[in-house]
Amino acid sequence: MNLSNESVATAFRVLGKYSSEVKPAGPWRWRCVVQNGARLPLAASIEEGFLQLAGTPEVPGQLTPLLERALRANASLAGGVKFALDAASRGLLVCVDLVLLDELQMLARLPRVLEGFHQAYSLLPAIDSPLAAVAARGEAADLGRLLELLHETAWACTERGPNDFVVAIESASAPPARITVNELGVMFTLDMARSAPSLEAVRLALAVFLLTSAGRLRLVRPIAVEEQGGQMKFGFQVCLPPAPAAEEIHHALGALSMASRMCGPETSVLSDEAAARCYLSVRSVPLTLNLENEKEMTNYG
């Protein structure tokens, strides 16, 4: 059995541990219903060394008001799970990319991933409400081992303080990626843009663009964090477990580098209000929604 076939067999066995039904849907693609908590239908596929799980939740009402809030929620979802916009279906996705590792490692990651899916699905009916705090798992990151693995990568790593590292990624115009540890695991974060509270068009354009990009990019999830004074910071993040494998760290930094190269120029352009308004017009996204007069939108062209 070659490496690709071994990876497929491993992924199939791991899915079977948590699913009552795993049905073929094409080459290296399956439909499954996971049983960890509420039943959750998901699509599974293997591409480029990743197992991707994706669900298509029902969107309550209009999609536009959810976008920035979905970005904010992404930073709090367990297991690296993310909200994204699917460029093909033009609808909202909840998805995750898992680096293909050995069976025991992947089985150890699935509970956090499925918790993230259930968080995301339960959040949608009341996405205005803050996410419930993620319960600590009792598994702390081994900072010594993490630093050792970071120094073994091709990227230059600097320790800034306790639980705080920076890594220079392969992008001339990008700031260093910041690596921190919290209750979710090891977080790799790359800042992309900032927007003032008054720039509604910029904030919405960045949300649409970054969420759409996330549907194409592996491993990274777009995030938005409100700073002091109401300014919003936009970026990408990779969430790894407290004890990541060397392969996962390599893929995390590579994914952030790819996200910076692919999205950096457009993100810079969309930080201009006139460009943001033009982008929203082309994407047929209404800037201001009047719930009584606007036609309800659930996807974008």
Secondary structure, 3 states (H helix, E strand, C coil): CCHHHHHHHHHHHHHHHHEEEEEEEECCEEEEEECCCCCEEEEEEEECCEEEEEECCCCCCCCHHHHHHHHHHHCCCHHHCEEEECCCCCCEEEEEEEECCCHHHHHHHHHHHHHHHHHHHHHHHHCCCCCCCCCCCCCCCCHHHHHHHHHCCCCCEEEEECCEEEECCCCCCCCCEEEEEECCEEEEEEEEEEECCCCHHHHHHHHHHHHHHHCCCCCCEEEEEECHHHCEEEEEEEEECCCCCHHHHHHHHHHHHHHHHHHHHHHHHHCCHHHHHHHHHHCCCCCCCCCCCCCCCCCCC
